[in-house]
Amino acid sequence: MISQPASSDPVERLVSAAPVIPVVTVEDPATAVALAHALAAGGLTAVEITLRTPRALEAIAAVAREAPGVMVGAGTLLSEGQILEAREAGARFLVSPGSTPRLMEAAARVGLPYLPGCATVSEAMALLEFGFTHAKFFPAEASGGIAFLKGVAPVLRAMRFCPTGGIDAAKAREYLRLPNVACIGGSWLVPAEAVAASDWAVITALARQATALRG
């Protein structure tokens, strides 16, 4: 049992800041900074940078240093070591695709807002036992999507979700109508072609549309 679960207050502030948390995978720290500025210009000031590339930690550090108005988080965390590295890089929140006791213990010690991942009722129940009331539902579309969330709402009354995986702009609004959805994680806000062309106006426009989803 975790002795000191992550506080729900900073997590609540994170998931309430905007309807969508952009999920970003980048190869270059300078691109990450430009993306962060473009997303923030559209109203999305929390950005998850996934640890899927060799320079992801450098990208997190660059955003933390050069875009201080953006809350930069680290995603795809799979180990205690990655949690510690993310904190040292300047991450202000943590996200993992699943959850293990060791990961949850490490996140609790670090004290940053943490969204552990789950894809089943049993996993969500385990998170509640450990004191977590917010979770990443991943991969959302492949794990039942909206039907799953509707089905568990009457049972897991204390749990709120950030569905991520396979969600696009067309599906986002329907997810956000669910009472147990706090926000969405989405990569559609950073289309590869716009990033490759440094077309930041497109990114800002998509962020502005996402900001209005809960209007």
C-alpha positions as CSV (number, residue, x, y, z in Angstrom):
1,M,0.0,0.0,0.0
2,I,1.3,3.5,-0.9
3,S,2.0,5.5,2.2
4,Q,1.5,8.9,0.6
5,P,-0.6,8.9,-2.6
6,A,-0.3,11.8,-4.9
7,S,-2.6,14.7,-3.9
8,S,-5.7,15.0,-6.0
9,D,-5.7,18.8,-5.8
10,P,-2.9,19.5,-8.3
11,V,-4.2,16.8,-10.6
12,E,-7.6,18.4,-10.5
13,R,-6.1,21.7,-11.5
14,L,-4.2,20.0,-14.3
15,V,-7.2,18.2,-15.8
16,S,-9.5,21.2,-15.4
17,A,-7.1,23.7,-17.1
18,A,-8.4,22.8,-20.6
19,P,-10.5,20.2,-22.3
20,V,-7.5,18.6,-24.1
21,I,-3.9,17.9,-23.1
22,P,-1.9,17.7,-26.3
23,V,0.2,14.6,-26.5
24,V,3.4,15.4,-28.3
25,T,6.2,13.2,-29.7
26,V,9.2,15.2,-31.0
27,E,12.7,14.6,-32.1
28,D,14.1,18.0,-31.6
29,P,14.0,20.3,-28.5
30,A,13.7,23.5,-30.6
31,T,10.6,22.0,-32.2
32,A,9.1,21.2,-28.8
33,V,9.5,24.8,-27.7
34,A,7.9,26.2,-30.9
35,L,5.0,23.7,-30.5
36,A,4.5,24.7,-26.9
37,H,4.3,28.3,-27.8
38,A,1.9,27.6,-30.7
39,L,-0.4,25.5,-28.5
40,A,-0.4,28.0,-25.7
41,A,-1.3,30.7,-28.2
42,G,-4.5,28.7,-28.9
43,G,-5.3,28.3,-25.2
44,L,-3.7,25.0,-24.3
45,T,-1.1,25.6,-21.7
46,A,-0.5,22.0,-20.6
47,V,1.6,19.8,-22.9
48,E,2.6,16.1,-22.5
49,I,5.8,15.2,-24.2
50,T,6.2,11.5,-24.5
51,L,9.4,9.7,-23.7
52,R,9.4,7.9,-27.1
53,T,12.4,9.6,-28.7
54,P,16.1,9.8,-27.7
55,R,15.9,13.6,-27.0
56,A,12.5,13.7,-25.2
57,L,14.0,14.7,-21.9
58,E,16.0,17.5,-23.6
59,A,12.7,18.7,-25.1
60,I,11.0,18.7,-21.8
61,A,13.9,20.7,-20.3
62,A,13.9,23.2,-23.2
63,V,10.1,23.8,-22.8
64,A,10.5,24.2,-19.1
65,R,13.3,26.7,-19.6
66,E,12.0,28.6,-22.7
67,A,8.2,28.5,-22.3
68,P,7.7,29.0,-18.6
69,G,4.0,29.8,-19.1
70,V,3.4,26.2,-20.3
71,M,3.0,23.3,-17.9
72,V,5.1,20.7,-19.5
73,G,4.6,17.0,-18.6
74,A,6.3,13.8,-19.3
75,G,4.4,10.9,-20.8
76,T,5.0,7.2,-21.6
77,L,6.7,6.7,-18.2
78,L,7.5,3.1,-17.7
79,S,9.9,3.0,-14.8
80,E,10.9,4.7,-11.6
81,G,14.1,5.9,-13.3
82,Q,12.2,7.7,-16.0
83,I,10.0,9.4,-13.4
84,L,13.1,10.7,-11.6
85,E,14.7,11.8,-14.9
86,A,11.5,13.6,-15.9
87,R,11.4,15.5,-12.7
88,E,15.1,16.5,-13.1
89,A,14.4,17.7,-16.6
90,G,11.7,20.0,-15.4
91,A,8.5,18.1,-15.9
92,R,5.6,19.5,-14.0
93,F,3.3,16.5,-14.3
94,L,3.7,12.8,-15.1
95,V,1.7,10.4,-17.2
96,S,2.1,6.6,-17.7
97,P,0.2,4.3,-20.1
98,G,-0.4,1.8,-17.3
99,S,0.3,1.5,-13.6
100,T,2.3,-0.7,-11.3
101,P,2.9,-0.4,-7.5
102,R,6.5,0.7,-8.1
103,L,5.5,3.4,-10.5
104,M,2.8,4.7,-8.2
105,E,5.2,4.7,-5.2
106,A,7.8,6.6,-7.2
107,A,5.2,9.2,-8.4
108,A,4.0,9.6,-4.8
109,R,7.6,10.3,-3.6
110,V,8.2,12.8,-6.4
111,G,5.1,14.7,-5.5
112,L,4.2,15.9,-9.0
113,P,0.7,15.6,-10.4
114,Y,0.4,12.0,-11.8
115,L,-2.1,10.4,-14.2
116,P,-1.5,6.6,-14.0
117,G,-2.9,4.6,-16.8
118,C,-5.6,1.9,-16.8
119,A,-7.7,0.0,-19.3
120,T,-9.9,-2.2,-17.2
121,V,-12.3,-2.0,-14.2
122,S,-9.9,-4.0,-12.0
123,E,-7.0,-1.6,-12.9
124,A,-9.2,1.4,-12.0
125,M,-10.2,-0.3,-8.7
126,A,-6.5,-0.8,-7.9
127,L,-5.8,2.8,-8.5
128,L,-8.7,3.8,-6.2
129,E,-7.3,1.6,-3.5
130,F,-3.9,3.4,-3.8
131,G,-5.7,6.7,-3.4
132,F,-5.7,7.9,-7.1
133,T,-9.0,9.4,-8.3
134,H,-7.8,10.5,-11.7
135,A,-6.4,8.1,-14.4
136,K,-5.4,8.0,-18.0
137,F,-7.8,5.7,-19.9
138,F,-5.5,4.1,-22.5
139,P,-5.7,3.0,-25.2
140,A,-9.2,4.5,-25.1
141,E,-10.7,3.6,-28.5
142,A,-9.2,0.1,-28.5
143,S,-10.4,-0.5,-24.9
144,G,-14.1,0.2,-25.3
145,G,-14.1,4.0,-25.7
146,I,-17.2,5.8,-24.8
147,A,-19.2,2.6,-24.2
148,F,-16.7,1.5,-21.5
149,L,-16.7,4.9,-19.8
150,K,-20.5,5.0,-19.8
151,G,-20.6,1.4,-18.4
152,V,-18.2,2.1,-15.5
153,A,-19.6,5.5,-14.5
154,P,-22.3,4.1,-12.1
155,V,-19.8,1.7,-10.5
156,L,-16.5,3.7,-10.3
157,R,-18.2,6.9,-9.0
158,A,-15.0,8.3,-7.5
159,M,-12.8,7.9,-10.6
160,R,-12.4,10.5,-13.4
161,F,-10.6,9.7,-16.6
162,C,-8.4,11.3,-19.2
163,P,-9.1,9.1,-22.3
164,T,-6.2,9.0,-24.7
165,G,-5.5,6.9,-27.8
166,G,-7.4,6.9,-31.1
167,I,-9.4,10.0,-30.3
168,D,-9.7,12.8,-32.9
169,A,-11.5,16.1,-33.1
170,A,-14.7,14.5,-34.3
171,K,-14.9,12.1,-31.3
172,A,-13.6,14.5,-28.7
173,R,-16.8,16.4,-28.0
174,E,-18.7,13.2,-27.3
175,Y,-16.1,12.0,-24.8
176,L,-16.2,15.4,-23.1
177,R,-20.0,15.1,-22.6
178,L,-19.4,12.2,-20.2
179,P,-19.5,13.1,-16.5
180,N,-16.6,10.9,-15.6
181,V,-14.3,12.4,-18.3
182,A,-12.1,15.2,-16.9
183,C,-10.2,16.0,-20.1
184,I,-8.8,14.2,-23.2
185,G,-5.3,13.5,-24.3
186,G,-4.9,14.0,-28.0
187,S,-2.2,14.0,-30.7
188,W,-4.4,15.3,-33.5
189,L,-3.5,18.8,-32.4
190,V,0.1,18.3,-33.7
191,P,-0.3,16.9,-37.3
192,A,3.1,15.7,-38.6
193,E,2.8,17.6,-41.8
194,A,2.3,20.9,-40.0
195,V,5.1,20.3,-37.6
196,A,7.5,19.3,-40.5
197,A,6.6,22.6,-42.3
198,S,6.8,24.6,-39.1
199,D,3.3,25.8,-39.7
200,W,2.6,27.0,-36.2
201,A,-0.5,28.9,-37.3
202,V,-2.2,25.6,-38.0
203,I,-1.2,24.2,-34.6
204,T,-2.6,27.4,-32.9
205,A,-5.8,27.1,-34.9
206,L,-6.3,23.5,-33.8
207,A,-5.5,24.3,-30.2
208,R,-8.1,27.1,-30.3
209,Q,-10.7,24.7,-31.6
210,A,-9.9,22.2,-28.9
211,T,-10.1,24.9,-26.2
212,A,-13.6,25.6,-27.3
213,L,-14.8,22.0,-27.2
214,R,-16.2,22.4,-23.7
215,G,-17.9,25.6,-24.5
